[in-house]
Amino acid sequence: MPGHAATLFERLPDCKVRCTACARYCVIPEGSHGFCFVRKNVGGTLELLTYGIAAAVQVDPIEKKPLSHFRPGSKVFSIGTVGCNWRCQYCQNAEISQERGVQGRPLPPAAAVASAKRLGCAGVTFTYNEPTIFLEYALDIIDLAHEQGLFATFVTNGYMTPEAVERLAPKLDAISVDFKGSGEPGFLRKYITAKGPDPILSTVVDLYRRGVHVEVTDLIVPRVGEDVAAFRSLARFVHDELSPETPFHLLRFHPDYQMMEFPETPVRTLERLHAVAKEEGLDYVYLGNVWGHPLEHTYCPRCGQIAVDRLGFLIRSWNLDRENRCRGCGHPIPIVGTLAPDYEPTLATPVL
């Protein structure tokens, strides 16, 4: 299947190329693929084989990403392709992320944006697999989306290069970066096949400083990914290098793919780590994948009142004024946008 010319690469001697999209910096001989399966050296030029081919498309609430402080209650047109630059042993989307052949349906950038508009979405989101590996495709969609008044967000592992960040930062509106196992190096090496967290740390700081709305997530895998020292270090990093107001989501692990023998993360483990994050001074810490838990809500850090009452991806009540100030004490809550007066709670709607 013919690909689309990539832009994030360097030509090397002997017809090799170095991909500069993700932090692996794969050196790819002619005729071979990178680690992600979808970036291929064709005659000394890098091609993106999944350009315009979507493997998963769905209309989601933005809270599913999770983005709790950006355009609350809005619907987003979510797009994913095959391939990934990580090998997460618990991946819930392994059927596409670990697929070695190009699969999916044609979805050119213009068609993606037209579908998003037709389905009443306020933005487009790149998710389900790692969007860094199809960055050229995503950027073309983002350009058209902005022309049509839509916002654009990424759900990412953050394992990018400075070259990718340079291309992405001026165009992206918001990003959810998942550190997984608190970014502890041993966890990343054993369960993800990543060398370490440094590229993720650099990416998230760079994007934040360039004005992209950033939310941080941390998937807590029981027994092997709940190191308290590593978690405390990550929470301190978010506080010091980003902001105490940066939303921080602790996600409950569910067994999947090659880690079916692992249990779900105990809720008490998430609660204990939540307390650690608060000790480190973070104002907005959430538990994810634990529907009905009181730590799903947004609380005012000044008076403790529930500012936004949440149930999973749904918003049940909005206790902020028009300027997103707490109705109890007037403290400003850092949320981009406000809840639409005609908001109707909805769950995901498959498109493909």
C-alpha angles and dihedrals in degrees: 000000000000116000136211123256111265121215102198102081144084127226116237133188120281093035092291125137134203114220112221099187099093135026093259089075090203115209103215125196119218111286095017135108131232123246089275093061093226106075109075136183107233112180094331095313125101116236129193105223096192098053107136094002116109121195095185130024126172142154108240138175107252089236088071092067082056103251110141099164101046125081093331118218095013126136120235133199103233120206131187135168134195122280137047141205092226133060102213106183091211098045112155090201098045092130088072105019094055096038111124097196126064109260134169143065129297112269111165115195094257091051091049092054093043090052092048091053093044092052094051097251122158094205149003123248130195110214148120091076128028108290094199089078092058096037096136090056092046093049092053090052091047092054091054092042092055090050087057094048096257125134125227132220139178130217102201149156087230093230092141137134127243086248091058093045090051090057096040105041099070091052106037122092101190140358137196111207118195115204095185117208088015089287091284105170097226092051092048092050097046104037103025107027093235123134098226148307101275096100090049093050091049093047096051094047093047094049092046092051090050091058102260113144105247131198122179126216130188121194107213110210111194120247096357104043107037102086104157095204092052091046093050089050091052092048090050090049091053091048096047104034100033117017141288084243095059108119111244119197123198107202125206114233120234119194114257145145109358097355101062092130092065119094125233114273109272111247090228089061091055091046091051092051090045088059090051091053090051090049087057089057103257112152101199115043120160138190113223131200090024102102115200096021115135090230090069089076128091108241127197105247091213105049102012095234118145103260096180120018109212137186108189106298093348129093112218101178137006114211099179130100125236091281093049094254121148110263089216101055108357095247111154114244111209101235121141106229128355135256112278113243090233095049113151118190111242136172128216120306117201116227103177 
